[in-house]
Amino acid sequence: MSNSHDEGFKGRFFVKKHLTYQGISVILTTCKEKNFTGGFMSASIETSLTTPEELVVLAELYDRYGELFKEDQREIFEYYVYENLSLGELSEKYSMTRQGIYDKINRIRRKLREYEDKLHLIEREKHLVEIISEARMDQVERERLLAEIEEVFDASV
């Protein structure tokens, strides 16, 4: 993807590709601070894709499953989600109708959700992160308790 179109989109919100969990909260905050809304044709896609939370979910799903799509699908989706190009801008760029672009994006969105419903990669990853966090907390708690026990024994000597 070319960055030559960036000059025409100053002041617009850009989502960086390959988000991290830390980056998700930054994007949510940025979206809320900027009161992010998009200018999309269809009301059904407008209500779901213009929310910061939906953008984060789609980016997270796409990071896991994006390689399963054809190159042209990936490119359109990346322009739409990560660079906030409108349906009109994409239809001009790809010489397609707005409805055609809308249909491609909606198919990708549905497929991303289907992949997660079947494979549960994100769900499993979040569960593993929770387990690791709990294990780390348990380790810290054990170390704290050992330090307290040592203090008690040192004070009694």
ZIFENRA-V69441 format. One record per helix or strand of 2 or more residues. SS is the DSSP state (alpha for helix, beta for strand). FROM is the first residue (numbers start at 1). TO is the last residue. If there is no record, write none. Layout:
ss=[SS/SS]
from=[FROM/FROM]
to=[TO/TO]
This chain:
ss=[alpha/alpha/alpha/alpha/alpha/alpha/alpha/alpha]
from=[6/21/43/52/71/87/98/121]
to=[9/33/49/68/82/94/119/156]
